[in-house]
């Protein structure tokens, strides 16, 4: 801060990192409201507060966005210890409230009492749509298995449109290039993960994460489902829910004769790793991916069987092949290791080789 005037130094004290100021919660019990252990923060806030992710004009800024764990009814409140325009002339604080209101739907609570009253009605909340899959994850802290369910929903489900409006707000904080989708387009499918938990002897549901998939038309009579958005909420990350969700979605579309293959829109590195894991799991039991077949090299048989049975395209099938072949290869064996490396090398230089041949032919 060297070289700043005293006033500039004073004003700099009123800048807040919005990734730290925004406090998110998934509330199950009233005591969660005061429990810091249930609080989590965004990874990103630039889409709301600009590239510098800073709110100006406040000291001790807290932007509280608390959600009831199941139906995601929202409490929104802003707290701060001091505000710049209370002490300085000709300087205005950022309108933080308006920025947040642009992304959260109306109908949110602004005081704790109203929010707690809604929390008491949470027992009436049930997941939307059709149950596709049930699984469990052992929780070391609780010392028991926790049950989870994955549902497929659409906008015809009563109450789902409003629920989705609240759910999609999380995208702004955890997906760097997120945007809200056109929910009036009937080609969207929605897949939601819920945790089942007990509260005072009743079974309740907490939102874990979700995925949106758009069904593109492929001439003449097929569709190509494309994963658009996928998010597992931070309190549930690292527990395997992403893999369960992606595999469930793949199995759902695999059963449809009109689906050509399943792709993803601008996938992140983490998503690609997750997809590799799921597709390897699906493919490893196919006869064409047996160790003996793998050692013979990548084949059209693999392409055809993966596409017809699992709706996996050629590019993804090749990735699966290389992963499974690596597992089947004894890298301590010089001949096996060399064969594997040459196989990968041929795939890497293939496009450049084709380009060189094409260029040579054109020049001739």
N, C-alpha and C positions, 0 to 999 in steps of 0.2 A: 504493500500500500504506500510505498515511498513515492513522493512527488505529488500526492493528493493534498488538496486543501483540507482544512479542518472540517468544513461542511461535507465534502465528498467522503471523508473518512467516516463521518457520522452517518451519512446515508448508506454507506456500504454495510453498516451493522444491521440494516433493515432488509438484507437480502437473505432469502431462505431457499435451501435446496428442496425442491418439491418432492423428490423421491424419498426424502426423509420426513417431510412435513405430512405427506399423505399416510394415514394409518388405516389399514383395512382389517376387518374382522369377519369371521363367520361365527355367528352367535347361536349357541344351543341353550345356554342357561343364563339367567340374569347375572350371575357372578362373572361370566365371561367379559362383561362390559368393563370391569375394573382389573382384569387379569392381563398383564402385559405379555404373558406367554402366548396368548391367542392373537396377538397383533402381528401383522406382516405388512411389508412395504412394497411399492411397485418396483419393477426393474426399469421401467421407462415412464416418463411423463412429458416427453417433448411434443407429443401430438396435441396436448392440451396447453402446455405452458411454454412452448418454444424450445429451440434447440439447446439453449443453455440450461433448461430445466430449473428455472429460478423464478420465485415469486418475490416481487419487490414491495416493500412498504410495511413489513411486519417483523416484530421480534417474537420468538417463541411460537411461531405459527404451527398450528395443528389442523389438518383437514381430516375430519373423522368421517369415514365411509364404512359404516357397519351394516352387515347383511344378516338377516335371519338365515340360518344354515340351509334350510330346505327351500322355502319359496322365495328367498332373497329379497323380502321386503326390506327397505333401506332406511337407515338413519344417517342424515347428513348434517354435520354441524362444523362450524369454523371457530377455533379458539386461538387467542394470541395474548401476549402480555402487554404489548404496546403497538400502536399504529402510527406510521410516519406523519400523516396529515393532522394528527392531534398535537404535534409539536413544531411542525415546520410549515412555512408559507410557500405557496406556489408549487407544491409537490403532492402528487396523488399516488395512493397505493394502488396496486393492481386489483382489478375486480375479480378476486378469486372465486367468489360465489357464482358469478355469471359463467365463468369458464367451466366450472363443474356442472352447472345446470344444463349446459349444452350437451352433455353426454349421458346424464342420468335421467331416466323418465320421470315425469311428474308423479305425485302421490307419495313421495318419501316423507318420513317423519323428521321433525326438527327438534324434538325433545325426547328425553329418555323414557318418560312415563308412557307416552303413546307407543313407543317402540316395544316396551316390555309388555304392553297390553296385546300387541300383535303376536309377540313371542308365545304368549299363553294359548293362542289359537293354532299354533304350529302343528299340533296333534292331528289337525284336519287335513294337512297337506299330504298328497299322494303323488307319486311320479306320473308323468304324462306319457301317453302312448302305449306301445307294445313292448313287453318284456322280451329281450333277446337272449340274455345271458346272466347267470348268477355265479359268483365265485367268492372265495374268501382269502383273506390275507392275515397271517399270524401277527398279532401286535405284541411285541415283547414287553412294552410298558404295562399294558393291560393284562398280559398273561393269557390271552384268549384269541380265538379266530374272529375276525370282523367280517361280516357279510356285505357284499356289494352287488349291485344290479345295474345292468345296462339296458336302456330303453331307446326305442326309435320313436320319434314324435314328428308331428307336422303342425301347421298352423290351424288345422281343423280341430285339434284337441282343445276343449274349453279351458281358457286361462293360460294356454301356452304362449300366445303372442306377448302377453304382458310379462310373463316369466322370462321369456327370451330377451325382452328389452332390458331387463335388469341384469341378466346373465352376461350379455355381450359387452357390458361396460368394463368387465375385467380385461377384455382384449386390449383396451387402450393402455393398460398398465403392464402387460406381460408379453405382447407381441409387437415387435418394433415397427412394423409397417401395417398394422391392423386397420381395418375399416369396417363399418357396419354394412351388412348385406341387404338386398332388396327382398324382404320377407314375403312380398306379394307374388314373387315368382314361385310357382308351384314345383319347379324342378329341384328345389332345395330339400335335402333330408337332414334331420337333426338327430344326433345320437348323444345321450346324456348318461353319465355315470353317477349313481347315488350310493351312499353308505347307509346301511340300516343300523339304527342304534336304539337303545332303550332309554326312556325317560319316564320315571314314575310308573313303571309297569306297562307303558304303551310303546309301540314300535313307531319310530319316526325316521325320516329320511333327510340326509344332508347332501347337498350338491358337491360333487367331487371334481367334475370336469365335463367337457363336451367336445363334439366334433361336428362341423358342418360339411356336407358333401353336395356338390352340384352335378346333376346328371346331364351331361352333354349328349346331343344327338350325333350319331355316327351313321352315315348313309350305308345301306338303305333302311335297316331295321334294327340297329343296335344303339346302345347307350354306353358312354364312357364316364362312370362316376369319377369325379375329381375332388380330392380332399382339399378344402379351402382353408379352414381354420381348425386348429386343435389346441386345446389348453387343459392341462391338469392344474388345478389351483394349488398354490404353494404349500398349504398344510398337508397335502396328500402326495407331493412329488417324491420320487425315489422309492415308491412302494410297488411299482409294477403296473399301475393303472393304465398308463399309456399303451403298453403292450397289450393288455387285455382289451382295451377299447379298439385299437387298430385291428387286432385279430378278429374281434367280433364283427366289425364293419366289413372286413374282407369276407368272412364266412357268410354274412348276410347277402352280399352281392354275388358270391360264388354260386349261390343256388338259383340265380336268375339266368335263363337261357338267352335273354336279350342283352346281357352285359358283355361287352367285348373285353375290356380290361379296366383296371383301377389305377389311377394316377394321382398326382398331387400338384397343387399350384404353388410354384416358387418355394419348394421345400427348404427348410433350414438344415444345417448340418446335423443338429440333434434329431430332427425328424428322419433324415436319411438313415442315420444309425439305428433308430427305432424300427424303421421299415425293413432294413436289412435283417434285423433280429427276427421280426415276425415272419418275413417271407422265407427265411432259412428254416424256421420251425415248421412252416407249412410244407415246404418242398422236400425236406430231408427223408420223408417216408415214401416218396415217389420212386418207383423202380428205376426210372431213368437217372436218378441221382444216387444210385448205389455206388459204393467205392469202386467197383470194377468198371462201371460206366464212366465215372468221373475221371479215372486215369486214362481213358481213351480220348478225352478232350470234349470240348463244348460241341453239342450236336443239335440238329434240327428237331430230333426227338424230344429233347429237353424243352425247346421253345414251344413245340406244339402241345406237349402234355401240361406244361405250366400254364399256358394260355387257356387251354380248354377246360382243365379241371380247377384251376386256382385263379383265373383271370389276371395273370401276371404277364406283362409285356416282355418283349425280347430283351430290352435293355436291362430291366430288373432281373430277368432270368439269368443273364450273363453274370451279374454281380453275385447272385446266389450261387451259381456254379463255381466261381472263383473262391468264395468263402468255404464252400463245402469241400472243394478239391484241396484247399490248403489244410483243412482238418484231416483229410484222408492221406495227405502227403507226409512222409517221414522226412522232415527237413534236414535231419542228420545224415540222410542217404544222399550222396553227391549226385547220383543220376536222377533220383526223384526230384530233388531240389532244383536241379538245372532244368528239367523238363517243365516244372511248374513256372519257373521264372521266364522261360522262353515263351510259354503259352500266354502269359500276361503281357510280355513284350510285344508279341504279334498283335494282340488286341490294341495296345497303345499306339503302335506305329501304323496300324491299318489305315486310318483316315488319311494320314499324310502320304502313305504309299499310293492310295487311290488318287489323291489330289495330284501327285507328281505324274502319274500315268495320264490323267486327264489333261494336264497342262502340256505334256509332251505331244499327245495326240492333236491337241488344238493347234500347237505351233507347227506341226507337220502339215 
